[in-house]
Structures are given as C-alpha cells and as structure tokens.
Amino acid sequence: MSEGYNLEAHLDSAAAPVLAADLKALRGKSVRVDGGAVRFAGTLSLQVLIAARRQWLEDGQDFTVHPFSGALGAACCDLGLSLTDIGASPDDQNDMERTA
C-alpha cells in the first residue's frame, strides 16, 4: 500500500528542505504524491521531486505524482522537464501535452 503525501500550494526555495525531509522519512515505502493543490513550484522543489523519484526507482519502490495541478505541469514545462521526471505517469504527460 502506498503512503500518501500532499504537496504544499507554494513550493518555493524555503519549502524545498521541508519537502526533502518529509520525503526522506517515507523512504522505503511506495509513495503517492498529490500535487493537485500546487499553485507555484520553484526549481529547488522540483529538483527534490526529481531526486526522490530517482531514489525510489533505485530502491525498487513506486513514487508517483497524481494528481498534479496546471501550475505544477507548467513549472516542469518551463524548465524543460517532463512530468514523468517528477513521477507522473506517461499518460499524464501525454494529457498535458494535448491540452497545452
């Protein structure tokens, strides 16, 4: 069973260390991140999500981001990232591309 984690609405540089610590505490478990409330996502917080997803993959655990807000999707797009880089499904990525 996956642990749930809700992202804050404002993921600026001050939120990144808290996000990293919260996710570190969940390591070793499958995690489903709810990004539906995100209204702003900065580079550092996105880097934390990318690193977490990579760590979970390396550990053989699931790390998914769903749902995600338009702001979270736009922040990824602005930095040239795919939503799959932070843990969204390829279907979510395709849906975002169709609506962009």
DSSP file (Angstrom, degrees, kcal/mol; ACC not computed):
  #  RESIDUE AA STRUCTURE BP1 BP2  ACC     N-H-->O    O-->H-N    N-H-->O    O-->H-N    TCO  KAPPA ALPHA  PHI   PSI    X-CA   Y-CA   Z-CA
    1    1 A M              0   0    0      0, 0.0    29,-0.4     0, 0.0     2,-0.2   0.000 360.0 360.0 360.0 140.1    0.0    0.0    0.0
    2    2 A S        -     0   0    0     27,-0.1     2,-0.3    29,-0.1    29,-0.3  -0.543 360.0-128.1 -83.8 144.1    1.2    3.5   -0.9
    3    3 A E  E     -a   31   0A   0     27,-3.3    29,-3.1    -2,-0.2     2,-0.3  -0.711  27.1-131.8 -82.2 140.5    1.8    6.3    1.6
    4    4 A G  E     -a   32   0A   0     -2,-0.3     2,-0.4    27,-0.2    29,-0.2  -0.744  24.3-178.8 -95.3 144.5    0.1    9.5    0.7
    5    5 A Y  E     -a   33   0A   0     27,-2.0    29,-3.2    -2,-0.3     2,-0.5  -0.971  14.1-150.4-142.6 126.3    1.8   12.8    0.7
    6    6 A N  E     -a   34   0A   0     -2,-0.4    29,-0.2    27,-0.2     2,-0.1  -0.856  16.3-135.0-100.2 124.2    0.2   16.2   -0.2
    7    7 A L        -     0   0    0     27,-2.7    30,-0.2    -2,-0.5     4,-0.1  -0.466  25.7-110.1 -72.2 146.9    2.4   18.9   -1.7
    8    8 A E        -     0   0    0     -2,-0.1     3,-0.2     1,-0.1    31,-0.1  -0.288  23.5-117.1 -68.8 161.4    2.0   22.4   -0.3
    9    9 A A  S    S+     0   0    0      1,-0.2    30,-3.4    29,-0.2    31,-1.8   0.828 105.2  46.3 -70.1 -32.1    0.5   25.1   -2.6
   10   10 A H  E     -c   40   0B   0     29,-0.2     2,-1.0    28,-0.2    -1,-0.2  -0.901  64.2-179.6-120.1 103.0    3.6   27.2   -2.7
   11   11 A L  E     +c   41   0B   0     29,-3.1    31,-3.2    -2,-0.6    34,-0.4  -0.612  26.0 148.9-102.8  71.9    6.8   25.2   -3.3
   12   12 A D    >>  -     0   0    0     -2,-1.0     4,-1.0    29,-0.2     3,-0.8  -0.193  67.5 -80.0 -90.9-171.1    9.5   27.9   -3.3
   13   13 A S  T 34 S+     0   0    0      1,-0.3     3,-0.2     2,-0.2    -1,-0.0   0.809 130.3  56.8 -64.6 -29.1   13.1   27.5   -2.2
   14   14 A A  T 3> S+     0   0    0      1,-0.2     4,-0.5     2,-0.2    -1,-0.3   0.794 105.9  51.0 -70.5 -27.1   12.1   27.7    1.5
   15   15 A A  H <> S+     0   0    0     -3,-0.8     4,-2.6     1,-0.2    -1,-0.2   0.714  91.7  78.9 -81.0 -21.4    9.8   24.7    1.0
   16   16 A A  H  X S+     0   0    0     -4,-1.0     4,-2.7    -3,-0.2     5,-0.2   0.897  91.5  47.8 -60.0 -46.2   12.4   22.5   -0.6
   17   17 A P  H  > S+     0   0    0      0, 0.0     4,-2.3     0, 0.0    -1,-0.2   0.891 113.9  48.2 -64.3 -35.9   14.3   21.5    2.6
   18   18 A V  H  X S+     0   0    0     -4,-0.5     4,-2.7     2,-0.2    -2,-0.2   0.924 112.2  49.2 -66.5 -44.2   11.0   20.6    4.3
   19   19 A L  H  X S+     0   0    0     -4,-2.6     4,-2.6     1,-0.2     5,-0.2   0.924 111.2  49.9 -59.3 -45.9    9.8   18.6    1.3
   20   20 A A  H  X S+     0   0    0     -4,-2.7     4,-2.4     1,-0.2    -2,-0.2   0.916 112.7  46.3 -60.8 -44.2   13.2   16.8    1.2
   21   21 A A  H  X S+     0   0    0     -4,-2.3     4,-1.8     2,-0.2    -2,-0.2   0.908 112.4  50.5 -65.9 -42.1   13.0   15.9    4.9
   22   22 A D  H  X S+     0   0    0     -4,-2.7     4,-0.5     1,-0.2    -2,-0.2   0.924 114.0  44.1 -61.9 -44.4    9.3   14.8    4.6
   23   23 A L  H >< S+     0   0    0     -4,-2.6     3,-1.2     1,-0.2     4,-0.4   0.883 108.2  57.8 -70.0 -37.5   10.1   12.5    1.6
   24   24 A K  H >< S+     0   0    0     -4,-2.4     3,-1.3     1,-0.3    -1,-0.2   0.882 101.3  57.3 -58.7 -37.3   13.2   11.1    3.2
   25   25 A A  H 3< S+     0   0    0     -4,-1.8    -1,-0.3     1,-0.3    -2,-0.2   0.714 106.3  50.5 -66.0 -20.0   11.1   10.0    6.2
   26   26 A L  T X< S+     0   0    0     -3,-1.2     3,-1.6    -4,-0.5    -1,-0.3   0.424  80.5 130.7 -96.9  -0.6    9.0    8.0    3.7
   27   27 A R  T <   +     0   0    0     -3,-1.3     3,-0.1    -4,-0.4    -3,-0.0  -0.230  64.7  35.1 -58.4 141.0   11.9    6.2    2.0
   28   28 A G  T 3  S+     0   0    0      1,-0.3     2,-0.3    28,-0.0    -1,-0.2   0.329 105.0  86.9  96.1  -5.7   11.5    2.5    1.7
   29   29 A K  S <  S-     0   0    0     -3,-1.6    -1,-0.3    32,-0.1     2,-0.2  -0.906  87.2-103.0-121.9 151.3    7.8    2.8    1.1
   30   30 A S        -     0   0    0    -29,-0.4   -27,-3.3    -2,-0.3     2,-0.4  -0.554  44.5-158.1 -67.5 138.3    5.8    3.3   -2.0
   31   31 A V  E     -ab   3  63A   0     31,-2.6    33,-2.5   -29,-0.3     2,-0.5  -0.972  19.4-163.9-128.9 135.8    4.6    6.9   -2.1
   32   32 A R  E     -ab   4  64A   0    -29,-3.1   -27,-2.0    -2,-0.4     2,-0.5  -0.972  17.4-156.8-116.2 114.9    1.8    8.6   -4.0
   33   33 A V  E     -ab   5  65A   0     31,-4.0    33,-2.7    -2,-0.5     2,-0.8  -0.797   5.6-147.4 -96.5 127.3    2.3   12.4   -4.0
   34   34 A D  E     +a    6   0A   0    -29,-3.2   -27,-2.7    -2,-0.5     3,-0.3  -0.851  23.9 168.5 -95.5 111.8   -0.8   14.6   -4.5
   35   35 A G  E >   + b   0  68A   0     32,-3.2    34,-1.8    -2,-0.8     3,-1.1   0.148  43.4 109.7-106.8  17.4    0.2   17.7   -6.5
   36   36 A G  T 3  S+     0   0    0     31,-0.3    34,-0.2    32,-0.3    -1,-0.2   0.718  76.6  50.2 -68.1 -22.0   -3.3   18.9   -7.2
   37   37 A A  T 3  S+     0   0    0     -3,-0.3    -1,-0.2   -30,-0.2     2,-0.2   0.470  78.5 123.5 -95.6  -2.4   -3.0   21.9   -4.8
   38   38 A V    <   +     0   0    0     -3,-1.1    33,-0.5     1,-0.2    34,-0.4  -0.410  24.9 166.8 -67.1 127.4    0.3   23.3   -6.1
   39   39 A R  S    S+     0   0    0    -30,-3.4     2,-0.3     1,-0.4   -29,-0.2   0.575  71.9  21.9-111.2 -20.5    0.0   26.9   -7.3
   40   40 A F  E     -c   10   0B   0    -31,-1.8   -29,-3.1     2,-0.0     2,-0.4  -0.972  61.2-176.6-148.4 133.6    3.7   27.7   -7.6
   41   41 A A  E     -c   11   0B   0     -2,-0.3   -29,-0.2    30,-0.3     2,-0.1  -0.961  12.0-160.4-134.3 117.2    6.7   25.3   -7.9
   42   42 A G     >  -     0   0    0    -31,-3.2     4,-2.0    -2,-0.4     5,-0.2  -0.387  33.8 -99.6 -90.8 171.3   10.2   26.5   -8.0
   43   43 A T  H  > S+     0   0    0      1,-0.2     4,-2.5     2,-0.2     5,-0.2   0.889 117.3  53.0 -59.0 -45.9   13.3   24.9   -9.3
   44   44 A L  H  > S+     0   0    0      1,-0.2     4,-1.9     2,-0.2    -1,-0.2   0.907 110.2  47.3 -62.3 -41.8   14.7   23.6   -5.9
   45   45 A S  H  > S+     0   0    0    -34,-0.4     4,-2.0     1,-0.2    -1,-0.2   0.881 111.6  51.0 -67.6 -36.4   11.4   21.9   -5.0
   46   46 A L  H  X S+     0   0    0     -4,-2.0     4,-2.5     2,-0.2    -1,-0.2   0.887 107.5  53.8 -65.8 -37.2   11.2   20.3   -8.5
   47   47 A Q  H  X S+     0   0    0     -4,-2.5     4,-2.7     2,-0.2    -2,-0.2   0.893 106.5  52.5 -62.6 -38.6   14.8   19.1   -8.0
   48   48 A V  H  X S+     0   0    0     -4,-1.9     4,-2.6     2,-0.2    -2,-0.2   0.926 110.2  47.9 -62.0 -44.3   13.8   17.5   -4.8
   49   49 A L  H  X S+     0   0    0     -4,-2.0     4,-2.6     2,-0.2    -2,-0.2   0.904 112.3  49.0 -64.4 -40.8   10.9   15.7   -6.5
   50   50 A I  H  X S+     0   0    0     -4,-2.5     4,-2.4     2,-0.2    -2,-0.2   0.940 113.2  46.7 -62.3 -47.1   13.2   14.5   -9.3
   51   51 A A  H  X S+     0   0    0     -4,-2.7     4,-2.5     1,-0.2    -2,-0.2   0.896 112.4  50.6 -63.4 -40.5   15.8   13.2   -6.9
   52   52 A A  H  X S+     0   0    0     -4,-2.6     4,-2.9    -5,-0.2     5,-0.2   0.938 109.6  49.9 -63.3 -46.5   13.2   11.5   -4.8
   53   53 A R  H  X S+     0   0    0     -4,-2.6     4,-2.4     1,-0.2    -2,-0.2   0.929 112.2  48.0 -58.6 -44.8   11.7    9.8   -7.9
   54   54 A R  H  X S+     0   0    0     -4,-2.4     4,-2.4     1,-0.2    -1,-0.2   0.905 112.0  49.6 -62.7 -41.2   15.2    8.6   -8.9
   55   55 A Q  H  X S+     0   0    0     -4,-2.5     4,-2.2     2,-0.2    -2,-0.2   0.920 110.7  49.5 -64.2 -43.2   15.9    7.3   -5.4
   56   56 A W  H  X>S+     0   0    0     -4,-2.9     5,-2.9     2,-0.2     4,-0.6   0.906 110.8  50.0 -63.5 -41.0   12.6    5.4   -5.2
   57   57 A L  H ><5S+     0   0    0     -4,-2.4     3,-1.1    -5,-0.2    -1,-0.2   0.927 110.9  49.5 -61.6 -43.9   13.3    3.8   -8.6
   58   58 A E  H 3<5S+     0   0    0     -4,-2.4    -1,-0.2     1,-0.3    -2,-0.2   0.864 111.3  49.8 -61.9 -36.0   16.7    2.8   -7.4
   59   59 A D  H 3<5S-     0   0    0     -4,-2.2    -1,-0.3    -5,-0.2    -2,-0.2   0.532 116.1-116.2 -80.0  -6.7   15.2    1.4   -4.3
   60   60 A G  T <<5S+     0   0    0     -3,-1.1     2,-0.3    -4,-0.6    -3,-0.2   0.757  73.5 127.4  77.3  24.6   12.6   -0.6   -6.3
   61   61 A Q      < -     0   0    0     -5,-2.9     2,-0.3    -6,-0.2    -1,-0.3  -0.787  63.3-106.6-112.5 156.2    9.7    1.3   -4.8
   62   62 A D        +     0   0    0     -2,-0.3   -31,-2.6    -3,-0.1     2,-0.3  -0.621  32.0 178.7 -81.1 139.3    6.9    3.2   -6.5
   63   63 A F  E     +b   31   0A   0     -2,-0.3     2,-0.4   -33,-0.2   -31,-0.2  -0.890  12.7 170.1-140.1 106.9    6.9    7.0   -6.5
   64   64 A T  E     -b   32   0A   0    -33,-2.5   -31,-4.0    -2,-0.3     2,-0.6  -0.917  27.0-152.2-123.9 147.1    4.0    8.6   -8.3
   65   65 A V  E     +b   33   0A   0     22,-1.6    24,-0.4    -2,-0.4   -31,-0.2  -0.965  30.0 177.4-115.3 112.8    2.7   12.2   -8.5
   66   66 A H  E     +     0   0A   0    -33,-2.7     2,-0.2    -2,-0.6    -2,-0.1  -0.848  54.2  22.8-168.6 130.7   -1.0   12.3   -9.2
   67   67 A P  E    S-     0   0A   0      0, 0.0   -32,-3.2     0, 0.0     2,-0.4   0.638  75.2-175.7 -76.3 174.7   -3.0   14.4   -9.5
   68   68 A F  E     -b   35   0A   0    -33,-0.2   -32,-0.3   -34,-0.2     2,-0.1  -0.985  20.8-121.6-134.6 148.2   -0.9   17.4  -10.4
   69   69 A S     >  -     0   0    0    -34,-1.8     4,-2.2    -2,-0.4     5,-0.2  -0.367  26.4-111.3 -82.9 164.9   -2.1   21.0  -10.9
   70   70 A G  H  > S+     0   0    0      1,-0.2     4,-2.8     2,-0.2     5,-0.2   0.853 119.7  56.4 -60.6 -35.0   -1.7   23.0  -14.1
   71   71 A A  H  > S+     0   0    0    -33,-0.5     4,-2.3     2,-0.2   -30,-0.3   0.883 106.8  48.1 -66.6 -38.2    0.9   25.2  -12.2
   72   72 A L  H  > S+     0   0    0    -34,-0.4     4,-1.9   -37,-0.2    -2,-0.2   0.918 113.6  47.3 -67.7 -42.5    3.0   22.1  -11.4
   73   73 A G  H  X S+     0   0    0     -4,-2.2     4,-2.4     1,-0.2    -2,-0.2   0.909 112.5  49.4 -62.6 -42.7    2.8   21.0  -15.0
   74   74 A A  H  X S+     0   0    0     -4,-2.8     4,-2.9     2,-0.2    -2,-0.2   0.884 107.6  54.3 -65.2 -38.8    3.7   24.5  -16.3
   75   75 A A  H  X S+     0   0    0     -4,-2.3     4,-1.2     2,-0.2    -1,-0.2   0.911 110.5  46.7 -62.3 -41.9    6.7   24.7  -13.9
   76   76 A C  H ><>S+     0   0    0     -4,-1.9     5,-3.1     1,-0.2     3,-0.6   0.946 113.3  48.6 -62.0 -48.0    8.0   21.5  -15.3
   77   77 A C  H ><5S+     0   0    0     -4,-2.4     3,-1.6     1,-0.2    -2,-0.2   0.895 106.1  56.9 -59.9 -42.6    7.4   22.6  -18.8
   78   78 A D  H 3<5S+     0   0    0     -4,-2.9    -1,-0.2     1,-0.3    -2,-0.2   0.807 110.8  44.6 -60.2 -29.8    9.1   26.0  -18.2
   79   79 A L  T <<5S-     0   0    0     -4,-1.2    -1,-0.3    -3,-0.6    -2,-0.2   0.353 119.9-108.0 -96.3   4.9   12.3   24.2  -17.1
   80   80 A G  T < 5S+     0   0    0     -3,-1.6     2,-0.3    -4,-0.3    -3,-0.2   0.739  73.8 139.7  76.3  22.4   12.2   21.7  -20.0
   81   81 A L      < -     0   0    0     -5,-3.1     2,-0.3    -6,-0.2    -1,-0.3  -0.662  49.8-131.1 -97.3 153.8   11.2   18.8  -17.7
   82   82 A S    >>  -     0   0    0     -2,-0.3     3,-1.4     1,-0.1     4,-0.5  -0.750  22.6-122.3 -93.1 149.7    8.7   16.1  -18.4
   83   83 A L  H >>>S+     0   0    0     -2,-0.3     5,-2.4     1,-0.3     3,-1.1   0.808 113.8  65.3 -60.1 -27.6    6.1   15.4  -15.8
   84   84 A T  H >45S+     0   0    0      1,-0.2     3,-0.6     3,-0.2    -1,-0.3   0.773  88.0  68.7 -66.7 -23.4    7.5   11.8  -15.8
   85   85 A D  H <45S+     0   0    0     -3,-1.4    -1,-0.2     1,-0.2    -2,-0.2   0.811 106.2  39.3 -62.4 -29.5   10.7   13.3  -14.4
   86   86 A I  H <<5S-     0   0    0     -3,-1.1    -1,-0.2    -4,-0.5    -2,-0.2   0.447 133.4 -85.6-101.4  -1.6    8.9   14.1  -11.1
   87   87 A G  T <<5S+     0   0    0     -3,-0.6   -22,-1.6    -4,-0.5    -3,-0.2   0.487  79.6 136.8 115.4   3.8    6.9   10.9  -11.0
   88   88 A A      < -     0   0    0     -5,-2.4    -1,-0.3   -24,-0.2   -22,-0.1  -0.421  58.8-101.1 -75.6 159.7    3.7   11.5  -13.1
   89   89 A S     >  -     0   0    0    -24,-0.4     4,-2.1     1,-0.1     5,-0.2  -0.388  24.4-114.3 -77.5 157.6    2.6    8.8  -15.5
   90   90 A P  H  > S+     0   0    0      0, 0.0     4,-2.5     0, 0.0     5,-0.2   0.852 119.3  57.7 -58.0 -33.5    3.3    8.9  -19.2
   91   91 A D  H  > S+     0   0    0      2,-0.2     4,-2.5     1,-0.2     5,-0.2   0.907 105.1  49.7 -63.5 -41.0   -0.5    9.2  -19.7
   92   92 A D  H  > S+     0   0    0      2,-0.2     4,-2.3     1,-0.2    -1,-0.2   0.911 110.6  50.6 -62.4 -41.6   -0.5   12.3  -17.6
   93   93 A Q  H  X S+     0   0    0     -4,-2.1     4,-2.1     1,-0.2    -2,-0.2   0.923 111.2  48.0 -61.1 -45.0    2.4   13.7  -19.6
   94   94 A N  H  X S+     0   0    0     -4,-2.5     4,-2.0     1,-0.2    -2,-0.2   0.897 110.2  51.9 -63.8 -40.9    0.5   13.0  -22.8
   95   95 A D  H  X S+     0   0    0     -4,-2.5     4,-1.6     1,-0.2    -1,-0.2   0.909 109.7  49.5 -61.9 -42.1   -2.7   14.6  -21.5
   96   96 A M  H  X S+     0   0    0     -4,-2.3     4,-1.0     1,-0.2    -1,-0.2   0.908 110.1  50.7 -64.0 -41.1   -0.8   17.7  -20.5
   97   97 A E  H  < S+     0   0    0     -4,-2.1     3,-0.3     1,-0.2    -1,-0.2   0.864 108.4  52.4 -65.1 -36.0    0.8   18.0  -24.0
   98   98 A R  H  < S+     0   0    0     -4,-2.0    -1,-0.2     1,-0.2    -2,-0.2   0.848 113.3  43.6 -68.4 -33.4   -2.6   17.6  -25.7
   99   99 A T  H  <        0   0    0     -4,-1.6    -1,-0.2     1,-0.2    -2,-0.2   0.567 360.0 360.0 -90.3  -8.1   -4.1   20.5  -23.7
  100  100 A A     <        0   0    0     -4,-1.0    -1,-0.2    -3,-0.3    -2,-0.1   0.481 360.0 360.0 -79.2 360.0   -1.0   22.8  -24.0
